[in-house]
Amino acid sequence: MNGRVDYLVTEEEINLTRGPSGLGFNIVGGTDQQYVSNDSGIYVSRIKENGAAALDGRLQEGDKILSVNGQDLRNLLHQDAVDLFRNAGYAVSLRVQHRVQVQNGPLGHRSEGEPSGIPIALVLVPVFALTVIAAWAFMKYRQQL
């Protein structure tokens, strides 16, 4: 494939209940140990098997955690972020940023049967809507023609 790779960024509120092994994930990042160049944010580095995060299923490795129980994680030292998670209580609310890889740009040769770059619904829905509007207009104004 020759296409350019971009990312779609979405945010989600995830509520976890602390289990026997805590919240069930590890973090990296902070102002003192940047995980991503020019970004001192806190990122999920590992989801622990059978932990609270794994059982919930929404939090993924590589997700950026924006806040814990409403407290912003920007400009924190790594250990301060760890302490915030440890002291967050039994029910913990996380504001999380997901980055989903999407394919853009020109594509190489596709084999027969491979899907095209545009979902069929993206084409059919507007065509159907225009057909319905045209039929309605025809029925409404046909006596005037």
Sequence and secondary structure as in RCSB ss.txt:
>XXXX:A:sequence
MNGRVDYLVTEEEINLTRGPSGLGFNIVGGTDQQYVSNDSGIYVSRIKENGAAALDGRLQEGDKILSVNGQDLRN
LLHQDAVDLFRNAGYAVSLRVQHRVQVQNGPLGHRSEGEPSGIPIALVLVPVFALTVIAAWAFMKYRQQL
>XXXX:A:secstr
   EEEEEEEEEEEEEE BTTBTSEEEEE TTS SBTTB  EEEEEE TTSHHHHH    TT EEEEETTEE TT
  HHHHHHHHHTS SEEEEEEEEEEEEEES      TT   SS HHHHHHHHHHHHHHHHHHHHHHGGG 
